[in-house]
Amino acid sequence: MLFDAYEPGDFYDELFFAAGKPRPEAELLVQRINGLSLESLQQQQQAAQNTLFKLGVTFNVYGDNQGTERIFPFDVIPRVVAAEEWDWLERGLKQRIAALNCFLQDIYNEQKILSDGVIPRHVIESAPGFLKALFGGYTARGHLVPHYWN
């Protein structure tokens, strides 16, 4: 039992609301994890990190003596999000993706946000992520950031 000695303390914990008491939405996950040995869980964590590294899911830390390429942080224990919370998050994420698509569509086409002075032109044009080759471009669905809902 990996969680026998775990005490969540006074802060919010996604899996437990008290020592030995998993949240209802996390109960099955906690049971499954408790069925694993610590060695097995560590092997799964290492396998996931190796895969992320091989797939190039890394980022750079400039000025660090330990090297620049790091694996994107990953925890083999998933975060449990209750359906009600996810519904709220999903609505917000969809809104933000729609807003980002509108922004990108404008930046790479009419550039109203620049001509109206909302954002200074030099801020966009000097940004490393700004790709002049995309100017006038759009996808068949009219989105530069893909989304997967109807």
Secondary structure, DSSP 8 states (H G I E B T S, - for coil): -TTTT---TTS--SSEEETTEE-GGGHHHHHHHHTS-HHHHHHHHHHHHHHHHHTT-EEE-TT-TT-SEEE----SS-----HHHHHHHHHHHHHHHHHHHHHHHHHTTT-HHHHTTSS-HHHHHT-TT--GGGTT---TTS-SS-----
